[in-house]
Amino acid sequence: MADFRELKFKAVTALQRNVVNPLARRSKAQTLLETTGRSSGRPRRTPVGGRKAGREFWLVSEYGTKSQYVQNILADPRVRVRIAGRWYTGTAHPLPDDDARARLRTLPRYNSAVVRAVGTQLLTVRVDLAD
């Protein structure tokens, strides 16, 4: 089972990195999470699905701490989020004790279905928005 999960992780992340994410980043409607690369120090923009609720933005990472953007958050939690074309600054907080499957039921349906289908280590992330 572990071998299948690793193979699935490698296949899905390669598809996301090389095809899906470059196309999605071009869409003005796509929500983006901008982290600071933990090695390069450069901005890294990742298309995400999630929902703004008041002064918070919620998302679920399908690969938890294996996700590059989550590793970047752990190194530097200061992020930016582009929602409906507007950039917000904030501080990201991985929440391993949150029920990620229940959280997905509160987030956009299509993205949540994809995260459930491909995810192997779901992790909720809350971004406290500053502006």
Secondary structure, DSSP 8 states (H G I E B T S, - for coil): -HHHHHHHHHHHHHHIIIIIHHHHHH-TTS-EEEEE-TTT--EEEEE--EEEETTEEEEEETTGGGSHHHHHHHH--EEEEEETTEEEEEEEEEETTS-HHHHHTTS-HHHHHHHHHH-SS-EEEEEEE--
